[in-house]
Amino acid sequence: MPSEDELLHALRRHWEGDDDLTGSEEAGSGTGHVIYAQDVVLEFPQSGERFEGTDHLRRWRDSYPTELRFQVRQLTLHDDHAVAEIVVARGDETWMSTVRMLELEGDLIRRERIYVLDGRDPAEFREPSLAD
């Protein structure tokens, strides 16, 4: 069983340092999938998409049409669950925020739920002095 620090490091490296998740020519090498349990379930609750197993996940990622860049803003771990706040850029587009709910089994991701959040400008009624 990995330590909390080792697991947090592996999760961060998964998004910030793995070419296999970027839609690059190296995609499909398999390295981006080693952190997933073979029977992983990946869900996008907002769209109803569901991918089961690393083979299905790999085919989906291999077909992704553009390069992705990830930046981990916050990563929290508690027992066998983790929450990751990650911003993602597709190609040259602007960054979009995501929240990922992870269920872990040892050092593997058993289930990942990804919520994609649209960015927006602050509400007009919030003055800068209220945010300080």
N, C-alpha and C positions, 0 to 999 in steps of 0.2 A: 504494500500500500504506500503510495507516494505521500510525502509530507504536503502540508497546505501550500508552502512556498513553491515546491516542485510542481504541484498541480496548477497553481496560478501562472507560473512561468510557462508551462506547456500550453495552457489555454491562450495566453497572450501571443506566444510564438505561432500558434496555429493561425491566427488572423493576421498578425503584423509581419510575419517572416516566411510565409509559405507561398511560393510561386504557383503551386498547384491550385490555389483558390482564386487566381487573378484573371483567368481567361487567357493566359499567355500561351505561347507555343509549347511550353513545358507541361501544360495541363494534361492530366491523365496519367502522370507518372506514378500516382498512387500515394505520394507523400502527404498530401492534404487529407487523406482519409484514414491515416493510421490512428488518429485520436478518436475515431468512431468505433463503437461496438459493431460487429458484423450485422446485427439485426437492428441497427439504429432506426429511429423514426424521426424524420425532419418534417415539421409542419409550419405552414404559413396560415395561421387562423383567419386572417383578414380575407384571404382569397380562397380558402378551403383546400389549398394544395397540400399533398401529403406524399412523402417519399419514404419508402421502406427498404432498408438494407443498403450497404455501402456500394453495391454494384449499381443500383438505381441512382443513388446519389452521384456517383462518378459519371454516369451517362448524362445526367442533367447538367452537371458542371462542365463537362466536355463540350456540350452544345451551347454554352453561354456565349452570346455574340460579341461581347466586348470585355475589355480589361477591367478588373475591379481592384480598388485600393481600399484597405481597411485601416482604421485608427481606433484603438481601444481607448475609450474615455474612462470607463469605470468597470471594474471586475470584482464581484463580491462572491465569496464562497462560504457556504454553511453546510456542514456535513456532506451529504451527497447531492446538493443542489448548488447551482451557481447562476448568477445574473450578470449579463454583460451588456453594457451600453457601448455600442460601436457605431461610428459613422463610416459610411461606405460611399465611394465615388465610382461611378460607372463611366469609363472612358474619360472624356474631358468635361463631363457634366458636374454640376454642383454636388456637394456632399448631402446625403440623406441620413437621418438618424434611424438606428434600429435598436431594439431591445431584444435580447435572446435569453430565454429561460432554458436552463440546461439541467437535465437529470443525469447524474453520473453513476457509473459502476466502476469502482476502483479509479483507474486513471483514464477511463474511456467515457465518451459521451454516449448515453443510451437513448436520450430523447432531446431534441432541440426544437424549441418553438421560437420563430422569428416574427417580431412585430415591426413593421415598417411605418415610420412616422413622417408625415409631411412637415417640412419646415414652414414657418410663417413669421411674419413681423409681429412684434409685441402689440397688445391691445392699446388703443389710443389713451384709455383712461389711466394707464399705468405711467406715472411720471418717473423720470430717472431717479428722483429723490426717494421714491418708494422702494426701489430695488437696492438701495445702499444699505 
